[in-house]
Amino acid sequence: MSKQDVSFFDQVNRNFDRAAALTKHHPGLLQIIKNCNSVYHFTFPLEKDNGDVEVIHAWRAEHSHHKLPTKGGIRYSTGVNEDEVMALAALMTYKCAVVDVPFGGAKGGIKIDNRAYSKDELERITRRYTFELVKKNFIGAGIDVPAPDFGTGPREMAWIADTFTALAPDKLDGPACVTGKPLAQGGIRGRAEATGRGVAFVTREVCNVAEDMKALGLQPGLAGKRVVIQGLGNVGYNTAKFLIQEGAILVGISEYEGAIANPDGLDLEKVVDQRLQTKSVLNFPGATNLPSRMDGLELDCDILVPAALENQITAENAPRIKAKVIVEGANGPVTSDASEALDARGVLVIPDHYANAGGVVVSYFEWLKNLSHVRFGRMEKRFEEQAYRRILKTVERNTQRSFSEQELAAASQGADEADLVNSGLEDTMVTAFHRLREIRAVHKNQIDLRTAAFVDAIDKIAICYQDLGIFP
Ligand code: NAD
């Protein structure tokens, strides 16, 4: 196998090994953490709308059972294979550890191009996939909990929840078998945009560290930073939306059909509207079409967010990347060789298993909501409002100052579900970033943040085994 052909799972393991060498854990313990516990590959027939029959290949990998349930998305893509699901499942294990979500890692995939199937065909595929997982005990609130990923969304999650609960109607916690569901099916406010919102929180926090920005020759703060996004799907679109809200300028977009650029800024919503109508971002008014979609990655910018697929920045194109900061919205978009080369050039790479963890953080909140059968904020929102009002009234009495009803309403607002979800997400992403910087500092800033995030994950997972007395 040439250097370029290192498999995705091997790349994840290379990153793991680099970090593991910095820890003092028993080699046997490191082997247990690194290996993938179980992989299920299955096929089933699909009767197409025109009567043809096609055999569908599908997988589910559960990488680590050190905590249960295992958790990870389901992707629909022609690139799905056993190596990919194992790599993505491993990344989920490390991701959950970095953001303190008490789950093991898993991932599923179906080898299809979802654009090539009707809605009815996709429903039949998704329901049969779920049925097969149920048969083998690969799904359930305390077993393994899927979520959306590339090519899937709330609609597919609703089909999964419906199939699962139809097969086990007496299971009180049935809907907790999957997250990323529509609200009416037990979903949670803020899940759909959580990964992108999390990537934006991370990017803002990165830009706010004056010392790191100075080292990159940049001013602190997100305002005015030039951003390029690859992939205008769930993660890419929402990341771009929140970064623009914080004052960043979207100067380039790379999509499946090609890439566009405008150094003065692209109107995100208008690009999305055009793509809905014409199925292309190309020929957008005021923007330049680039020769190929890969050229988008090489645009002059401050921040690059690859948010499409793995293996996009490799040893081949890494030397031509001009961004000073790369925030991995996708899983595995920068190969391990490329990551080393970029680090050597002083490019700050924010690793996937931290940067895009917002989705699993809010999935965890959704799972908790499903298990508790109550919406966050339902019990305390009004109580909080009344308590704040009592405090404000006391202030009025003691200061002879009176607040207008508008001021009272604004200052006494209790937290609803969306407020609590977004606040929990922000706190998790910000806290984790500073922990990774501390780990990097412990290693005298001689390691990159990816290695720091692996060290963090390995240490946290190792404790679970050490507590059992298996390893010293
Ligand atoms: P999505 O299907 O919603 O969007 C992917 C987008 O990328 C689509 O618009 C597609 O057209 C585009 N695309 C595909 N190939 C491309 C290419 N070669 N160049 C440019 N654009 C291309 O998927 P998503 O859910 O946004 O997931 C994207 C990535 O983020 C994946 O790596 C996924 O594993 C990761 N991720 C997703 C979530 C989540 O909550 N959805 C969470 C964590 C990580």
Residues whose N, C-alpha, C, O or C-beta is under 5 A from the ligand:
A	BS01	NAD	P148 D149 F150 G151 T152 T195 Q230 G231 L232 G233 N234 V235 G236 S254 E255 Y256 R293 A307 A308 L309 G329 A330 N331 N356 G359
